[in-house]
């Protein structure tokens, strides 16, 4: 899947989506580096910072019961 295709998919309902990583296995990039690359790809392909915040910060925090200011 290209970065553009991924961004198009993520754009559908960011307020109801979560993006995470399964990186970190031997031979794979560090999870933090992978998440940074993912976030940059989303922003470079037209998603707004607020949409990205929903998927990588706000929604995951709410899922585990943390309060997060939007």
Rosetta blueprint (number, residue, H / E / L):
1 X L
2 X L
3 X H
4 X H
5 X H
6 X H
7 X H
8 X H
9 X H
10 X H
11 X L
12 X L
13 X L
14 X H
15 X H
16 X H
17 X L
18 X L
19 X L
20 X L
21 X L
22 X L
23 X L
24 X L
25 X L
26 X L
27 X L
28 X L
29 X L
30 X L
31 X H
32 X H
33 X H
34 X H
35 X H
36 X H
37 X H
38 X H
39 X H
40 X H
41 X H
42 X H
43 X H
44 X H
45 X L
46 X L
47 X L
48 X L
49 X H
50 X H
51 X H
52 X H
53 X H
54 X H
55 X H
56 X H
57 X H
58 X H
59 X H
60 X H
61 X H
62 X H
63 X H
64 X L
65 X L
66 X L
67 X L
68 X L
69 X L
70 X L
